[in-house]
Amino acid sequence: MEDRGLTIPSELGRISVSPAAIAQIVGRVASQCYGVVGMSLRGPARERVTQLLPKGRLGRGVVVRNENGAVALELYVVVAYGLNLAEVAATVRSQVTYEVERLTGLRVASVDVHIQDVKRTA
């Protein structure tokens, strides 16, 4: 994540939103999508052990970048076994885009969903 915030111009000045705040929004929205079991740490499968992140650390499974004043997002998720992965990813992409734009006022340039693992649910 970048350290500098993304800014929104307003008639009274500027509003800065930190990448950490955006990552928390993205993590919470994604974890509530149907089929998403949790967020995962990023990185290639052979170099990490898939680890579900606890509720308070959902933002660690998200990368936020500033692309020409818009937000570019990368999410690392774990999906429930037996579901259509493309459908789950499309739902996550749609929900995250809508909520980030609604809650922050920033434009979302892209949302890349990386499915890190598939888990059976009880």
Secondary structure, DSSP 8 states (H G I E B T S, - for coil): --SS-EEEEETTEEEEE-HHHHHHHHHHHHHTSTTEEEEB--S-GGGS---B--GGGGGGGEEEEEETTEEEEEEEEEEETTS-HHHHHHHHHHHHHHHHHHHH---EEEEEEEEEEEE---
